[in-house]
Amino acid sequence: AVGISWEDDARYMNWLSAQDGLEPAYIEDGGTLRLRRPVGTGYRLPTEAEWAWAARMAGRAARAKFDWGASYPPPTPKAGNFADESARGIVPVVIEGYNDGHAVTAPVASFPANPGGFFDMGHNAAEWMNDYYDISAPSGTVVENPLGPEGGALHVVRGAGWRSATPQRLRLSFRDYSSEPRSDIGFRVARYAQAP
């Protein structure tokens, strides 16, 4: 699903948690939803660190540059759903000569999984992250399972989508932000198997 706000995604995660008898991951505080800390085992949006690991490292010997490998453009229409020839006229920039057959979003898992077994990590729809957007430099301290800032006005968006065509936006390291739903932002469900 795309075009859904971060807040509605968080509410959906709480609803899904309630269906399975799990403690909701998000609490409402002064009209704002935020991740419960410490985090329990309820469903939630993935953290930026979790997403980056699943997209760039899972099942790979080295960090990946793009979902399909190290060079641009994508080598085959089976590489993923990007701004292709079929989207010409819908988006301002397309990947010349590339046609994945989907002008907008494709059904989930229409393309092969990455080496870690995750579908649609770097294409089809960008994804809301749990994290608030922050541009401060890392402190140099190693943090295990970072949850990101505790507050902010914008949320991190990771991954490329059907509107993405440039090498910059297709890189798995690309990060964006938003406070509004968009037709190219979706979400992924995450949860800890046991409380950290």
Backbone as CSV, one residue per row, in Angstrom:
resi,resn,N_x,N_y,N_z,CA_x,CA_y,CA_z,C_x,C_y,C_z
1,ALA,0.841,-1.180,0.000,0.000,0.000,0.000,0.884,1.241,0.000
2,VAL,0.508,2.220,-0.768,1.218,3.496,-0.829,0.227,4.621,-0.567
3,GLY,0.745,5.833,-0.392,-0.125,6.982,-0.181,-0.731,7.034,1.208
4,ILE,-0.079,6.373,2.172,-0.568,6.334,3.554,0.422,7.090,4.429
5,SER,-0.066,7.859,5.369,0.821,8.647,6.232,1.594,7.753,7.195
6,TRP,2.705,8.270,7.707,3.488,7.556,8.713,2.607,7.242,9.922
7,GLU,1.808,8.213,10.343,0.952,8.030,11.515,-0.063,6.910,11.302
8,ASP,-0.675,6.865,10.120,-1.633,5.790,9.846,-0.939,4.433,9.768
9,ASP,0.290,4.407,9.259,1.057,3.155,9.270,1.326,2.708,10.699
10,ALA,1.713,3.646,11.574,1.971,3.305,12.983,0.688,2.806,13.651
11,ARG,-0.437,3.444,13.359,-1.717,2.979,13.917,-2.049,1.574,13.406
12,TYR,-1.752,1.311,12.147,-1.971,-0.027,11.599,-1.103,-1.050,12.334
13,MET,0.142,-0.693,12.628,1.029,-1.610,13.362,0.440,-1.921,14.738
14,ASN,-0.100,-0.909,15.413,-0.737,-1.145,16.714,-1.969,-2.038,16.572
15,TRP,-2.770,-1.814,15.543,-3.945,-2.655,15.301,-3.514,-4.098,15.053
16,LEU,-2.494,-4.277,14.213,-1.988,-5.617,13.905,-1.455,-6.296,15.167
17,SER,-0.768,-5.536,16.008,-0.272,-6.078,17.283,-1.435,-6.554,18.143
18,ALA,-2.496,-5.739,18.231,-3.665,-6.109,19.040,-4.308,-7.395,18.512
19,GLN,-4.338,-7.573,17.187,-4.917,-8.787,16.605,-4.176,-10.036,17.062
20,ASP,-2.866,-9.897,17.303,-2.039,-11.036,17.722,-1.761,-11.054,19.224
21,GLY,-2.455,-10.184,19.978,-2.279,-10.158,21.429,-0.931,-9.631,21.881
22,LEU,-0.315,-8.771,21.079,0.989,-8.193,21.413,0.817,-6.771,21.931
23,GLU,1.749,-6.334,22.750,1.723,-4.957,23.231,1.977,-4.018,22.052
24,PRO,1.156,-2.983,21.875,1.375,-2.051,20.772,2.767,-1.422,20.850
25,ALA,3.390,-1.238,19.694,4.735,-0.667,19.637,4.722,0.849,19.779
26,TYR,3.613,1.484,19.413,3.546,2.946,19.422,2.598,3.431,20.503
27,ILE,2.980,4.527,21.142,2.111,5.169,22.121,1.809,6.573,21.629
28,GLU,0.639,7.063,22.007,0.261,8.420,21.637,0.594,9.322,22.806
29,ASP,1.367,10.348,22.529,1.853,11.255,23.557,1.571,12.683,23.105
30,GLY,0.568,13.307,23.696,0.226,14.677,23.319,-0.196,14.806,21.871
31,GLY,-0.892,13.809,21.358,-1.346,13.843,19.973,-0.313,13.347,18.974
32,THR,0.864,12.961,19.454,1.931,12.467,18.584,2.196,10.998,18.866
33,LEU,2.288,10.209,17.824,2.650,8.798,17.975,4.161,8.678,18.032
34,ARG,4.650,7.858,18.952,6.088,7.601,19.014,6.307,6.172,19.461
35,LEU,7.476,5.656,19.127,7.817,4.285,19.468,7.994,4.149,20.967
36,ARG,7.380,3.128,21.529,7.538,2.817,22.952,8.998,2.447,23.199
37,ARG,9.587,2.989,24.240,10.965,2.642,24.611,10.989,2.258,26.067
38,PRO,11.488,1.088,26.443,12.110,0.127,25.537,11.080,-0.526,24.627
39,VAL,11.558,-0.950,23.476,10.690,-1.544,22.465,10.302,-2.954,22.880
40,GLY,9.042,-3.286,22.726,8.577,-4.642,23.016,8.559,-5.486,21.755
41,THR,7.612,-6.395,21.684,7.543,-7.296,20.531,6.357,-7.016,19.608
42,GLY,5.708,-5.871,19.776,4.611,-5.519,18.879,5.119,-5.166,17.490
43,TYR,4.221,-5.195,16.511,4.576,-4.845,15.139,4.886,-3.360,15.060
44,ARG,5.836,-3.023,14.194,6.280,-1.640,14.045,6.901,-1.465,12.670
45,LEU,7.201,-0.229,12.335,7.972,0.043,11.129,9.430,-0.300,11.416
46,PRO,10.201,-0.714,10.404,11.609,-1.022,10.661,12.392,0.243,10.990
47,THR,13.454,0.073,11.761,14.357,1.198,11.987,15.191,1.383,10.725
48,GLU,15.776,2.560,10.600,16.631,2.817,9.445,17.812,1.847,9.424
49,ALA,18.369,1.538,10.585,19.504,0.611,10.662,19.095,-0.797,10.221
50,GLU,17.925,-1.251,10.636,17.448,-2.577,10.215,17.260,-2.629,8.704
51,TRP,16.636,-1.582,8.164,16.381,-1.545,6.729,17.698,-1.552,5.960
52,ALA,18.645,-0.725,6.391,19.935,-0.646,5.695,20.642,-1.998,5.707
53,TRP,20.609,-2.696,6.824,21.253,-4.008,6.887,20.551,-4.990,5.951
54,ALA,19.224,-5.037,6.001,18.472,-5.975,5.164,18.669,-5.677,3.676
55,ALA,18.766,-4.407,3.314,18.914,-4.024,1.912,20.342,-4.193,1.408
56,ARG,21.318,-3.813,2.220,22.696,-3.731,1.736,23.597,-4.887,2.136
57,MET,23.298,-5.578,3.232,24.223,-6.591,3.749,23.659,-8.010,3.808
58,ALA,22.396,-8.171,4.109,21.823,-9.511,4.338,22.118,-10.443,3.168
59,GLY,22.792,-11.549,3.450,23.096,-12.543,2.435,24.196,-12.158,1.471
60,ARG,24.904,-11.072,1.748,25.955,-10.591,0.845,27.309,-10.621,1.555
61,ALA,28.378,-10.772,0.781,29.735,-10.755,1.336,30.213,-9.327,1.580
62,ALA,29.693,-8.377,0.805,30.081,-6.968,0.942,28.836,-6.101,0.775
63,ARG,28.925,-4.877,1.264,27.813,-3.937,1.170,27.459,-3.660,-0.291
64,ALA,26.178,-3.702,-0.623,25.717,-3.480,-1.998,25.498,-1.998,-2.264
65,LYS,25.810,-1.568,-3.479,25.586,-0.189,-3.892,24.143,-0.011,-4.374
66,PHE,23.725,-0.897,-5.273,22.358,-0.909,-5.786,21.741,-2.262,-5.441
67,ASP,20.442,-2.367,-5.521,19.769,-3.632,-5.225,20.244,-4.753,-6.151
68,TRP,20.578,-4.425,-7.381,20.973,-5.413,-8.385,22.483,-5.606,-8.492
69,GLY,23.303,-4.766,-7.865,24.755,-4.896,-8.005,25.472,-3.577,-7.851
70,ALA,26.557,-3.389,-8.629,27.425,-2.232,-8.415,27.393,-1.193,-9.525
71,SER,26.741,-1.453,-10.653,26.805,-0.497,-11.753,25.412,-0.036,-12.183
72,TYR,25.378,1.163,-12.743,24.155,1.777,-13.254,24.253,1.794,-14.769
73,PRO,23.194,1.594,-15.501,21.806,1.374,-15.107,21.541,-0.082,-14.736
74,PRO,20.321,-0.374,-14.277,19.976,-1.766,-13.981,20.197,-2.622,-15.232
75,PRO,20.748,-3.810,-15.066,21.131,-4.620,-16.225,19.984,-5.294,-16.971
76,THR,18.872,-5.478,-16.321,17.777,-6.237,-16.918,16.446,-5.746,-16.365
77,PRO,15.365,-5.856,-17.124,14.059,-5.453,-16.600,13.628,-6.240,-15.370
78,LYS,14.319,-7.318,-15.047,14.001,-8.088,-13.845,14.724,-7.547,-12.615
79,ALA,15.455,-6.428,-12.760,16.191,-5.851,-11.629,15.260,-5.184,-10.625
80,GLY,14.120,-4.702,-11.073,13.194,-4.052,-10.158,12.289,-3.066,-10.862
81,ASN,11.366,-2.493,-10.111,10.397,-1.543,-10.635,10.884,-0.127,-10.369
82,PHE,11.356,0.521,-11.441,11.874,1.886,-11.362,11.135,2.759,-12.376
83,ALA,11.501,4.030,-12.458,10.927,4.936,-13.455,11.462,4.505,-14.819
84,ASP,10.652,3.769,-15.544,11.086,3.168,-16.800,10.334,3.764,-17.981
85,GLU,10.565,3.191,-19.155,9.913,3.686,-20.374,8.388,3.677,-20.255
86,SER,7.820,2.719,-19.525,6.359,2.663,-19.387,5.820,3.802,-18.523
87,ALA,6.704,4.463,-17.763,6.292,5.589,-16.915,6.536,6.942,-17.587
88,ARG,7.056,6.920,-18.811,7.306,8.173,-19.532,5.992,8.949,-19.630
89,GLY,6.014,10.207,-19.282,4.811,11.025,-19.269,4.168,11.098,-17.894
90,ILE,4.535,10.168,-17.014,4.031,10.183,-15.635,5.067,10.805,-14.709
91,VAL,6.339,10.503,-14.974,7.450,11.012,-14.158,8.365,11.859,-15.036
92,PRO,9.099,12.815,-14.440,9.927,13.708,-15.250,11.175,13.057,-15.851
93,VAL,11.729,12.030,-15.210,12.958,11.384,-15.680,12.751,9.877,-15.663
94,VAL,13.161,9.204,-16.742,13.084,7.743,-16.799,14.471,7.177,-17.081
95,ILE,14.639,5.892,-16.833,15.865,5.192,-17.197,15.721,4.818,-18.669
96,GLU,16.505,5.469,-19.506,16.403,5.256,-20.951,16.626,3.788,-21.305
97,GLY,15.724,3.235,-22.105,15.860,1.874,-22.592,15.478,0.789,-21.596
98,TYR,15.077,1.176,-20.392,14.711,0.194,-19.362,13.193,0.103,-19.308
99,ASN,12.642,-1.101,-19.310,11.194,-1.260,-19.219,10.878,-2.488,-18.379
100,ASP,10.426,-2.244,-17.153,10.081,-3.350,-16.252,8.619,-3.764,-16.386
101,GLY,7.865,-3.025,-17.234,6.480,-3.391,-17.483,5.471,-2.845,-16.491
102,HIS,5.924,-2.009,-15.556,5.019,-1.435,-14.557,5.211,0.078,-14.535
103,ALA,4.218,0.820,-15.006,4.321,2.278,-15.025,4.310,2.854,-13.614
104,VAL,3.560,2.239,-12.724,3.519,2.666,-11.316,3.853,1.443,-10.460
105,THR,3.267,1.302,-9.281,3.645,0.182,-8.413,3.290,-1.168,-9.042
106,ALA,4.120,-2.139,-8.729,3.907,-3.527,-9.154,3.406,-4.316,-7.949
107,PRO,2.744,-5.444,-8.150,2.384,-6.281,-7.000,3.641,-6.681,-6.217
108,VAL,3.523,-6.776,-4.912,4.647,-7.162,-4.058,5.226,-8.485,-4.553
109,ALA,6.548,-8.586,-4.517,7.294,-9.794,-4.912,7.171,-10.107,-6.403
110,SER,6.961,-9.091,-7.232,6.942,-9.291,-8.684,8.348,-9.503,-9.239
111,PHE,9.354,-9.156,-8.455,10.750,-9.267,-8.862,11.477,-10.147,-7.854
112,PRO,12.617,-10.716,-8.232,13.324,-11.618,-7.314,13.706,-10.944,-5.990
113,ALA,13.780,-11.748,-4.944,14.229,-11.265,-3.631,15.721,-10.960,-3.689
114,ASN,16.196,-10.138,-2.753,17.634,-9.883,-2.668,18.313,-11.107,-2.046
115,PRO,19.640,-11.138,-1.976,20.326,-12.318,-1.430,19.918,-12.684,-0.001
116,GLY,19.396,-11.736,0.761,18.939,-12.018,2.119,17.514,-12.543,2.177
117,GLY,16.848,-12.632,1.012,15.484,-13.136,0.964,14.419,-12.066,1.114
118,PHE,14.809,-10.785,1.072,13.860,-9.679,1.221,13.414,-9.190,-0.153
119,PHE,12.111,-9.010,-0.326,11.564,-8.527,-1.586,11.437,-7.006,-1.577
120,ASP,11.617,-6.413,-2.752,11.307,-4.994,-3.007,12.052,-4.017,-2.099
121,MET,13.276,-4.331,-1.715,14.019,-3.439,-0.815,14.480,-2.157,-1.500
122,GLY,14.893,-2.223,-2.739,15.437,-1.042,-3.391,14.637,-0.587,-4.580
123,HIS,13.368,-0.962,-4.642,12.551,-0.593,-5.799,11.068,-0.755,-5.472
124,ASN,10.232,-0.421,-6.426,8.776,-0.503,-6.370,8.188,0.662,-5.581
125,ALA,8.427,0.715,-4.267,7.983,1.851,-3.454,9.039,2.120,-2.393
126,ALA,9.329,3.387,-2.177,10.183,3.752,-1.048,9.406,3.393,0.216
127,GLU,10.078,3.390,1.369,9.414,2.915,2.583,9.632,3.854,3.762
128,TRP,8.547,4.045,4.528,8.653,4.778,5.783,9.530,3.987,6.752
129,MET,10.392,4.690,7.457,11.168,4.101,8.550,10.569,4.569,9.866
130,ASN,10.826,3.833,10.912,10.391,4.264,12.230,11.062,5.585,12.620
131,ASP,12.320,5.768,12.220,13.153,6.880,12.684,12.648,8.252,12.258
132,TYR,12.811,9.206,13.171,12.679,10.605,12.795,13.920,10.978,12.003
133,TYR,13.774,11.929,11.074,14.886,12.361,10.238,15.809,13.276,11.029
134,ASP,17.095,13.005,10.928,18.121,13.809,11.593,19.349,13.789,10.701
135,ILE,20.062,14.909,10.616,21.260,14.950,9.779,22.533,15.129,10.592
136,SER,22.460,14.920,11.891,23.675,15.062,12.690,24.639,13.921,12.386
137,ALA,25.923,14.224,12.478,26.968,13.236,12.190,27.011,12.181,13.287
138,PRO,27.348,10.945,12.922,27.486,9.898,13.942,28.543,10.288,14.976
139,SER,28.336,9.867,16.208,29.233,10.245,17.304,30.521,9.442,17.322
140,GLY,30.573,8.349,16.584,31.739,7.478,16.626,31.572,6.354,17.624
141,THR,30.523,6.434,18.433,30.216,5.384,19.400,29.382,4.306,18.715
142,VAL,29.764,3.061,18.887,29.004,1.961,18.302,27.723,1.768,19.110
143,VAL,26.598,1.752,18.416,25.297,1.556,19.051,24.666,0.319,18.428
144,GLU,24.273,-0.625,19.251,23.617,-1.828,18.750,22.121,-1.570,18.642
145,ASN,21.543,-1.888,17.495,20.115,-1.689,17.238,19.651,-0.257,17.515
146,PRO,20.260,0.745,16.853,19.840,2.128,17.101,18.393,2.360,16.673
147,LEU,17.677,3.121,17.473,16.272,3.412,17.201,16.075,4.789,16.583
148,GLY,17.140,5.560,16.452,17.028,6.894,15.891,16.592,7.901,16.933
149,PRO,16.464,9.178,16.526,16.060,10.234,17.453,14.687,9.960,18.065
150,GLU,14.460,10.472,19.260,13.179,10.248,19.948,12.082,11.189,19.487
151,GLY,12.416,12.203,18.704,11.405,13.135,18.244,11.864,13.871,17.002
152,GLY,10.932,14.571,16.372,11.231,15.344,15.182,9.964,15.637,14.408
153,ALA,10.107,16.392,13.318,8.957,16.764,12.495,8.827,15.898,11.245
154,LEU,9.924,15.262,10.836,9.949,14.481,9.604,10.399,13.059,9.895
155,HIS,9.988,12.127,9.061,10.420,10.736,9.199,11.290,10.341,8.017
156,VAL,12.203,9.425,8.280,13.101,8.916,7.248,12.321,8.046,6.265
157,VAL,12.680,8.169,4.997,12.156,7.333,3.919,13.365,6.695,3.248
158,ARG,13.350,5.376,3.090,14.473,4.680,2.446,13.969,3.881,1.251
159,GLY,14.888,3.637,0.326,14.596,2.824,-0.847,14.113,3.642,-2.029
160,ALA,14.292,3.077,-3.201,13.823,3.700,-4.434,12.413,3.195,-4.728
161,GLY,11.775,3.851,-5.659,10.432,3.444,-6.034,10.205,3.603,-7.520
162,TRP,8.976,3.441,-7.913,8.609,3.508,-9.323,8.837,4.891,-9.925
163,ARG,9.027,5.917,-9.100,9.314,7.265,-9.588,10.813,7.536,-9.705
164,SER,11.663,6.599,-9.274,13.113,6.812,-9.185,13.831,6.368,-10.453
165,ALA,14.748,7.236,-10.949,15.495,6.903,-12.166,16.977,7.244,-12.077
166,THR,17.358,8.193,-11.249,18.754,8.633,-11.219,19.609,7.716,-10.349
167,PRO,20.915,7.613,-10.665,21.792,6.781,-9.833,21.746,7.174,-8.356
168,GLN,21.676,8.477,-8.080,21.629,8.934,-6.685,20.438,8.327,-5.952
169,ARG,19.261,8.402,-6.535,18.048,7.906,-5.867,17.936,6.385,-5.865
170,LEU,18.614,5.716,-6.780,18.555,4.258,-6.835,19.561,3.583,-5.908
171,ARG,20.529,4.342,-5.399,21.514,3.756,-4.474,20.820,3.327,-3.184
172,LEU,21.221,2.188,-2.651,20.635,1.703,-1.395,20.992,2.597,-0.216
173,SER,22.002,3.447,-0.362,22.385,4.371,0.708,21.552,5.655,0.692
174,PHE,20.756,5.878,-0.350,19.966,7.104,-0.452,18.930,7.163,0.658
175,ARG,18.837,8.339,1.281,17.799,8.540,2.292,17.056,9.826,1.983
176,ASP,15.795,9.795,2.244,14.909,10.916,1.997,14.123,11.146,3.282
177,TYR,13.221,12.108,3.259,12.386,12.385,4.420,11.054,12.923,3.939
178,SER,10.066,12.827,4.805,8.756,13.374,4.482,7.929,13.480,5.754
179,SER,6.903,14.274,5.680,5.894,14.316,6.739,4.520,14.029,6.143
180,GLU,4.487,13.897,4.823,3.225,13.703,4.112,3.230,12.386,3.341
181,PRO,2.070,11.763,3.174,2.007,10.558,2.341,2.302,10.906,0.882
182,ARG,2.842,9.945,0.144,3.111,10.121,-1.284,2.748,8.831,-2.011
183,SER,2.518,8.957,-3.296,2.139,7.793,-4.106,3.288,6.822,-4.331
184,ASP,4.495,7.197,-3.908,5.644,6.303,-4.071,6.258,5.894,-2.731
185,ILE,5.542,6.115,-1.619,6.022,5.669,-0.301,5.038,4.650,0.259
186,GLY,5.578,3.503,0.626,4.804,2.453,1.272,5.407,2.126,2.621
187,PHE,5.193,0.905,3.095,5.742,0.525,4.398,6.007,-0.966,4.442
188,ARG,6.783,-1.370,5.416,7.146,-2.764,5.664,6.881,-3.032,7.137
189,VAL,6.397,-4.208,7.451,6.113,-4.597,8.835,7.360,-5.235,9.442
190,ALA,7.688,-4.830,10.674,8.829,-5.406,11.395,8.420,-5.676,12.837
191,ARG,9.163,-6.555,13.502,9.005,-6.750,14.939,10.163,-7.588,15.435
192,TYR,10.466,-7.445,16.719,11.459,-8.302,17.356,10.793,-9.623,17.700
193,ALA,11.494,-10.726,17.514,10.965,-12.030,17.899,10.853,-12.120,19.417
194,GLN,11.786,-11.467,20.104,11.726,-11.343,21.561,12.225,-9.953,21.915
195,ALA,11.812,-9.440,23.041,12.193,-8.083,23.429,13.715,-7.976,23.507
196,PRO,14.268,-6.884,22.969,15.732,-6.702,22.986,16.263,-6.467,24.392
